Amino acid sequence: MSSRIVVVGGGTAGARLAERLPVTLLGEEPHAPYNRVLLADVLAGRYGPEVIALPSPRNDGARHEVRVTGIDRSARVVHCAGGEAFAYDRLVLATGSNPVLPPLRGLGGLGGGDRLPTGVHAFRTLDDCLALDALVGAARPVSPAGSAGQGPRPGTRAVVIGGGLLGVSAARALAARGAEVVLAQQGEHLMERQLDAEASRLLRRHLEADLGVEVHTECRVRGLRCVDDKVQAVELADGFVLDADVVVIACGVRPRVGLALEAGLDVRRGIVVDDQLRTSDPYIHAIGDCAEHDGRLYGLAGAALEQADVLTEVLTHGTGAYRGTRALTRLSMDALELAAFGEATPLPGDDTVQLADATSGAYRKVVVRGDRLVGGVLLGDLGAVGALARAWEGDEALPEAPLLHLLTHDGGS
């Protein structure tokens, strides 16, 4: 391949493409590409930062701490903050997403702007993770609540704002490091996008009883109380105040589309791409969190990897088409594993199989439409979710084994 391919963004999607093709990879972070999915395990102390490094690019074309400031589509050149310019035959935007920062009083820090007060962090990058690690590093390990009659030992007071997948991951990681964690969720239950009410209740019980996390749902945060630009507390809308040494903002992410907008590309919620992952400019592609395909944003590592693999075929052979990604969301939290996919709420005419064991905290529910899985939630010791995962991800007919048998034994991984 002789064409010049420039990739903007060194996250999961960009790194995967650079692993497979000779490209110039421009990454804004100071670190080599890493697996963002495992940041919670780094914060929890299970892995060192070096363990989550992604495979090195195929050639030596990776550049770090390079911020792309503009795209000249007519000349096919990208311009960078340091004055460098890179010509391309094909440009790939893998710019990812930014954390959503809610409009909370006191969030802007001294002087306003984008700088957060000391002790307040998003949980999106390795630098976020390392900063949080430094803040909780002196905390002593937590003794699980109820073991040998001991509760959690005192540590850093941490408040996590947001009860989605990211917030739950941050809360359990901070609890594992010995922090006294409060999780504040505005919605009715945790992980509303993935779980139904019963699964969320079991997840909450695990966080509270096993990890010592204090969970507040239907709880709106009004603002932060800071002294000398350092966070001291989180104030709720009802006037209740939560003392805090550390605050983690986990209120979701938003695609980074600024470059695409300035370049005049078609942007809706994300950068609009077709089945060949082309933008409205045929020489520019987009993959990963920033890309919107068929009206959908994914925000999942599995989708980013699949898009990068399809684009490899497109750029190498002119073949390949992306038809969307069907993937499970998985989360492992010590004694509790979770897998969720598709539509967990049945429509009229759907069949639902549901098993619950309050003693063990296990919960399994799947929704079937005809002979196809359309969604499910699995909590507990999942050992394997192989047959169900294959049926969902491949959009295949369910195996002939009774569904109840699959839920209790699964078909192997």
N, C-alpha and C positions, 0 to 999 in steps of 0.2 A: 504494500500500500504506500503510494507516494504522496497522497494528499496530506496537507497540513491540518491536523485536528487539534483545536484548542478547547480545553474543558475548563469552565469557570466553576470552581467549587470542589473542595477536597473531602466531601462527606462520603456516605455509603455509595451513592450512585456514581459520583465522579471517580472514586477510587476503584470501583468495580470495572468501569470502562477502561481506566488506565492500566488495570491488571491484564486486560485482554488485547488492547491496541496500543501502538506507539503514539502517544499524544503528549501535548504540553499541558500539564495540569497546574492550574493556578489556584492555590488555596489561601484563604485569608488568615486562617489560624496559624500560630507558630509551630504547631505540632504536625507530625506526619499523620496521614489519615488513620482514624481509629473507629472502633465499633461503638457507636453512640448508644446502642441498646444496652450495653454492659456498664454504663456509667454508674448506675445504682450499685452494682456489685463492687466497683472501685471505691465508692464512698462508704460502703458497708465494710470495707477492709478485706473482702474475699479475694480480690485481684489487685495487682499493682498496675499502674497505667501502661506499663510496657506489654502486659498480657493482652490488652484489647487492641493492639496495633493491627491494622489491616495489611494484607499482602502488599509488598512493594510494587510500584508501577513497573510495567513491562520494560520500559526504557528509563533513562535517567532524566525524564522531563518534568519531574515534580518540583514546583516552586512553592515555598511557604511564605507567609506574611506578605502576600501580594494582593492588594485590593484593586479590583477592576473598577474603573470609574465611568467608562463609556464604551459604546460600540459604534463604530463607523461602518454601517452596513454597505455603503456604496464602495468603500475601499477594502472592505472585509478585514478590518483591523480592530483589535480591542486595545484600549488605552488604560494605563494603570496609574495609581496615585504617585508612584515614584518616578514617573516620566517614561517608563518603558512602554513599548507597544509590541503587540504580537499579531502578525498576519495569519489569516486562516483561510482554508478552503471550506472547512466545515467547523462551525462553532457549536459547542454543546453547553447549554446552561444547566448546571446542577447546583444552583445557588441555595437549595434547601429552604429552611423556614426560620423565622425569628420567634422567640417567646412573646406571647401576648402579655403586656403589662397593663393591668386594669387601672382605671382613673381613681386611684386611692389618694386621699389627702396625705401629704408627707412623703410620697414615693419619689419625688424628684430630687431629693437631696438639696444641699445648700446651693443656691444659685440656679436651681431648676435644671432644665436640660435633660439629657438621657442618663446622666450619672445617678446611680442608686445610692442611698445612704449606706454607711458602713454597716455590715452585718446582713444586708439584704441582697439576695442573689436569685437569679433565674436558675433553672437546672437543665441546661441545654448543651453546654460545651464542657470539654475537659478542664478548661480554666475555671468554670463554675464549680466543677466537682473538686478541684484542688483547693479552691478558696474555701469551700464548705468543709473540706477535710481539715484544713488548718484551724478553722473555728471550733470544730468539735474534737480535735485531736487529743485534748487533755481529758476528755470525758472518760469515766471508767465504764467498763462493760456492764451491760444491763443483766440482772438476774431475772429470768422470766417470771412474770407475775404469778404468784401462787405456788412457785416451787420452793419446797422446804420452808414455807411460811414467810418467804421474803418477797417484797415488792421490788420495783426498779430502784436502783441507787440514784441519787441525785447527780445530774450532769448539766450540760449546756441546755438552756431552755430554747426550744426550737418550735416555731409555728410554720406549718405548711399551708399555704393558701391555694386551694384547688384539690378536689377529690377525684380527679380522673386517673388514668393509668399512670401518668407522670407523677402526680401528687402522691398517690399510694406508694409508688416505687421509692420516692424520696423519703417519705415518712418511715417506711420500714428500714431503709438504709441508715437513717439518722438514729432510729431506735436501736439498731444493732451496734452503733457506735457509742451508746450510753447516753444519748441525749434524752431529755424529757420532751416528748413530742406531742404537740396538739395539731390535729388536722382539721381545718375549717373548710367545709364544702357548702357552697350556696345552694346546690340542688337538693332534691329530696333524698337521694341515696348515692352511694359511692359508685364510680365508674358507670355512670348512667348510659354512656354510649355502648357499652359492651354487656352489661349485666341486667338481669331482671331484678325485681325487688327482693325475692328470696335469696338469690345468690349474693346480692349486695349485703343483706343482713348477715349472712354467714361470714363474708369477708370482713365486715365491721367487727363481728365477734372475735375473729382471729386477731385483728389488729389490736383490739382493746385487751382481750384476755391473755393472749400469748406474747404480744410484743409491748404491751403497756402504753400504747398510743391512745391519747384522749381524742375522740372523734366527735365533731359537731357538724350535723347536717342541717339544711335549711337555715344556714347561718351566713349572713352577709357581712363582709368586712367593710368598715367605713374608712379606715385610714391607719396610718402608722404614727406612733409617738416617738419622736427622736430628740435627743439632747446632744448638742455639738455635732450634728450630722451622724450620730450613731443611734441605731434603732434601740428602743427600750421596751416597747410594747406594741401590741396590735389592738386596735379599738374596733369592736363590733357595732353593728347598727343599733342594737338594743342598749348600747352603753356599756356592756361588759368589756373588761379589759384583760387581755392575755399578756403577761410579762414575756418578753422575748429577748434573747441574746442574738438569735439567728432567725431570719424570716426567709422562707423559700417561696418564690412566686411560681406556681405551676398551674397556670390558667389557660393552657393550650398554646398552640403555635399558629403562625400565619405565614403563608408562602412568601418568600423573598422575590418580589417581582419588579423592584425598582429599576434595574438595568433594562429589563424587557420593556417596561413602560416608556422609559426615556428613549429607547431605540425605536419606538413606534410599533412594537409587536402587538398582536391580539392578546389581550389579557382580560380575563373575567375575575374569578377568585384566584386562579393560578394562570400560568402561561399556557395558552390553549395549544394543544398538539393533536395531530391526527394519528392514524394507526402506525405510521412510520416514525412517530414521535417528532415530526417536523412542526415547527411553528409556522406562523403566517409568512415567514421568510424561508424559502426552501433550503437555504444554506445554513440555517440555524435550527438546532434541535433543543429539546428540554426534557429532562428526566428527573425523577425523584420527587421530593416534597413540593417543589415549585411548579411541577407540571400538572395541568388539568386535562384529563383525557375523557372524552365522551361525557363531559359535565361532572366528572368526579375527581376529587382530590383524595389521595390515599394516606399520606403521612406514615407509611409503614415501611420498615426495612425490606420486607419481602417484595413489595411492589417496586421499590427502588432497584433492587438487584435484578428483578425480572425485566424491568425497562432497560437497564444497562445491557443485559444479555441480548434483548431484541435489537437494540440499537447497534450492537456489535455486528449482528448479521446484516442489518441495513447498510452500515457503512462499509462492510467488507465485501458483501456479495450482492447488495442491492435487493436482497430478499428479506423476509421476516415481517411480521405484523404483530402489533401489540393489541390484545383483545381484552385487557383488563386483568386484574389480579384477584384471585380468591385465596385468601390466606387466613390462618388462625392468629388471633392475638394470644400470646402466652406470657405468663408471669409466674415465676417460682419464688415463693417466700418461705423458706425453711420447711415447716411442716405442712404448708399449704401450696398446692399448685392450682393454676387457673388456666383455662383455655376457653375462648369465646369466638364465635364466628357468625356471620350472616344475621338473619332476622330472628331474634329470640322471642318475638311476640307473634303468635299464630294469627292467620287470617281465617275467615269462615271457610270451612272445608278442609283445612289443614289437620293433620294428625299430630298429637303431642305425646311424647313419652317422657315421664318425669320420675326420678328417683331421688329420695332425700333420706339421709341418716343423720339425725340431730346429734347423736352421740359422738360420731366420728367427724362431723362437720362436712360430710361428703354430700354433693349435690350434682345431679346430672339431668339435663333437660335437652331434648332435641325436638325440632319442628320439621315435619316431613310433608312435602307436597307431591302427591303422586308417589313416584319411586325415587324422589330426589330429596336430599337434605337441603333445607333452606336456612337453617340456623341452629345454634345451640350454645349452651353454657355448661361447662364442666368444672367442678371444684372438688378438691380433695387430693388424695394420693392417686395421681393419674397414671403412674407407671408407664402407660402407653396409650395413645389415642390414635393409633395407626390407621385402623380401618376407617374410622370416622373422618380422620384428616384426609385420607386418600379420596374418599367419596366426595368430600366437600371441595377440596382444592382442584380435583379433576372434573368436577361437575358430572360425576358418574352415578349410575344407578346404584342403589344400596346393595351390599352383599346379600346373598340369599339367607344367611344366618338371621334368626329373629333379632329385631332391634334391641329387645330387652337383653339378649345375650351379649350384643355388642357393647351396650352400656355398662354391663357388669363385668365383662371380661375383656372387651375390645378385641380386635383382630390382630394384635401385635403391631409393633412399630416398624 
